Amino acid sequence: MANREEIAKWLQDLQKHICSELEKADSGALFTVEEWQRPEGGGGISRVIQNGNVLEKGGVNFSAVHGATPAFLSTEKEHTLSPSGRAGEGLFYATGVSIVLHPKSPMMPIIHMNIRYFEMSNGVHWLGGGIDLTPHYINEADATFFHQSLKQVCDKHNPNYYTDYKKWADDYFFIKHRNETRGIGGIFFDRLNESLQMSFTQNLAFWKDVGMAFAPIYTELISRNKNTAFTEKETEWQLIRRSRYAEFNLVYDKGTKFGLETNGRIESILMSLPPLAAWHYNYNPKANSAEAKTLSLLKKGIEWVN
């Protein structure tokens, strides 16, 4: 089994690869690189792009942190994180890559990916992650391409993974107070460990393939949509949809909570927030508009792949 240093090195290489591919696709801006240290243990590398031809703001962040287990993690019902089950006991190590990209054009979707490895001093360890897409305007052909690409990755490793992890994404990326999904979902998984079906080594191979799928998927979406014209009205809708994205990340996202609760670097944690967003009071799009169509598709259980 790969050790945590090998996993962290692979993640750093993935970060560099994705940034290189995104710079080629954007062709107008480069990522800035900033290394940071966490006083309690560990640190990371933040790579941020701004004001590009395609990407208005985006980050591809790597972290590897360790220290005393945060008390809130021991309330997670899937696992007892400390040997005694008491909050805050034991040591943890966590490493991962987290990505959020906010494009300039409302015709380009926001995308998010996170893949992470977590281990405890009592021997508990697991993999987690996923990719999801948040279009400002839902293009059904792009949605099918996105989900088909993820299904191919899943099917290579386990015939149940796409169905199971798509549902998990639908449930996780759901804005309860708005009664709508954040976007068109994708796949989401957590606590992936050895099971009767898959060993840790097999799941690690799946996890890596999820990470490697990111660049070809999003650069294809850039190629499809970067030259599509848009209006001021569509830009205003983009700002409204960005506000929903911000609401989810600040209210529900576990990664944001983990970073804040473990004294992570605040600029890297809140990198996921858009540069601009808008909150209009009681906004409702016109009936039969493109905006209304998008809202009608922000619900769980849509099958984008036949």
Buried (B, 14 or more C-beta within 10 A) or exposed (E): EBEBEEBBEBBBEBBBBBBEBBBEBBEEBBBEEBEBEBEEBBBBBBBBBBEBBBBBBBBBBBBBBBBBBBBEBBEEEEBBBBEEEEBEBBBBBBBBBBBBBBBBBBBBBBBBBBBBBBBBBBEBBBBBBBBBBBBBBBBEEBBBBBBEBBBEBBEEBBEEBBEBBBBBBBEBBBBEEEEBBBBBBBBBBBEBBBEEEBEBEBBBEBBBBBBBBBBEBBBBBBEBBBEEEBEEEBBBBBBBBBBBBBBBBBEBBEBBBBBEEBBBBEEBBBBBBBEEBBEEEEEEBEEEEBBEEBBEBBBBEBEBBE
